């Protein structure tokens, strides 16, 4: 018996069915793979709790001059210092002093009376002391990290110790005279 040529109608029909089955199988496999992988990919998105903590609004009207408060933003402590004129003057007086991470006071604040920093030592991630009454403030009246002896000034700049950088500044903006949004 002799085989039909490749361009015979019955061979073309068989080839068309075979091509359709290849495409249908590949499409079904791709859809099934996507459906199986989607929960894994979706689980990597931040939870609703994390998304809710991405923006924090703080009413500053209840913070007395000279007081410091601590709050949480994205799992990190935020230090807000309502600086009296003496702290502002001390920070400005040292603008040109030699520092490991030079910055002026004006570069670190949006309004002179409010300093907002992330309260994590830039050496090894400890939380510096200085927020509570009676805490050691370090040699420059700012914050002191007792773990390795880093001293920060009243603008959150590193002045002495092993920390290489100033306390980080979170993204924030004033919504009004007494309300800020962090994040």
N, C-alpha and C positions, 0 to 999 in steps of 0.2 A: 504494500500500500504506500502511496506517495503522499507526503505531507503537503498541506496547502501552503501557498506562498504567504509571506508575512503581510502583504497588503490585501489578503483575501478578507471578505466581510466578516467571517467568523473569527479570524485572528484579531482584527481591529476591535471587534466587540469585546473579546476576552481581554485585550490590552486596556481598553477603556474601563472595564469593570475592575481590573487589577489596580489601575491608577486611582480610581475612586476609592477603593478599599485602603490604599496607602495613605491618601489624603485624609480620609475619615478617621483612620486609626491614629495618625499623627495629631490631628486636631483634638480628638478625644483624650489622648495622652497629655497634650499641652494643657487642656482645661482641667483635667484631674490633677496634674502636678501643681498648677496655680492654686486650685482649691485646697490642696494639702499644705502648700507652703504659706498661704495667706495668714493663717492664725499665728504662725511663727513670726512673720514680718510684723504683723499688727501688735504682737506682744512687746515689740521693741519700742513702741510709741510711749511717751510719758503718760502716767496715770492721771486721772482727773484731779487727784490731790496735788500732784506736782504742778500741773498746769495752773491750778488755782493759786499756788504759792509763788508763781512766777512774777506776779505784780503785787506789791504791797503798798497801800496808801497809809501814810502816817500823819496824824493831826499833831502839829507841833505846838499848838496853843497852850497845852497843859504842862509843857516842859519849862521849868523855871530857868532863868539865866544862871549859868554855872553848873547846871545838872547834866548828867549823862545818862542815856538810856540804852538798853540793848534789846534788839528784837531779832527775829529769825527771818531770813530771806533765802530761799533755795537751799535750806539746810545749813546756812552759814550765819554766824552772828554779825549783826550790823550795829556798829557803835554810832550813836548820834550824840554829838556834843554841842550844847547850847553855850557857846563860848562867851565868857565875859570879856570886856575890853582888855583886861590884863593878859588873857591867853592869846587874844588876837595880836596885841602888841608884841608879846614874846615870840610868836611865830614869825611876824613880819621882821622883827629885829634880826632874826637868824637867817633871813632869805639868802644872804651871800656867804654864809658860813660854809666851810668845807664839809661835805656830806657824802656818804657812799652812793646815794641816789638823789642827786641835786634836783630840787623843785622849789618854786616859790610858794608862799602861802596862797597867793591869788590863783595859782594853777590848780590848787587842790580843793578850793571851795567855790561854790556858786554865789553864796552870800557869806560875808565875813563871819557873821555870828553863828553860822551852822556848819559844822564839820560832819560829814557822813562818810564813814570808812567801813570796809569789811574787817571785822575784828579777828583776824587770823594772822599770826606772826609769819612773816615771809621766810623765816629760816626753816622750821620744820613743822609748821602748821599748828602750833600751840595757840591758846587764846590768852593774849596779854592781860595783865591786871591793870586797873585804873578806872574801871567803870563804877565801882562801888566806893562809898565813903570809907576812908581808912585804908584803901588799897595803896600799895606803893606806886608812885607815878613815874619813877625813873628820874634820871638826872635833869631832864628837860621839862618835867611837869606834864608829860603826856601819858604814855603807857609803858609798862615794864613787863617783859616776858621773863619770868624767873627760871624757866627751863634751861636757858643758855645765856641769859643776861643781855638781851637786846633792849635798848632804850629808844623810845619814840618820843618826839616832841609834840607840842600842842597842835601841830598840823598833821600828825600821823607820819612824819618823816623819820626814817631810821637815822639815829645819830651816833649810836655806839653799840657794839656787839656783833654777833655773827650774821644777823639778818642782812641779806644783800639788797633788799628793796624796801621802799616805803610801804605802809599799809595800803592795800589796794582800794580803789574808789569804785563803788558799785555804780551802775547806770541809774541816775535819778534825775528828776526835774521837779521844780516847784509848780504846783497847780494853782496855788494862791499864796498869800503871805504866810499862811499857817498850815498848808497841806502840801506834802511831797508824795510823789509816786516813785517807788524803787522798782526797777526792772524795766 
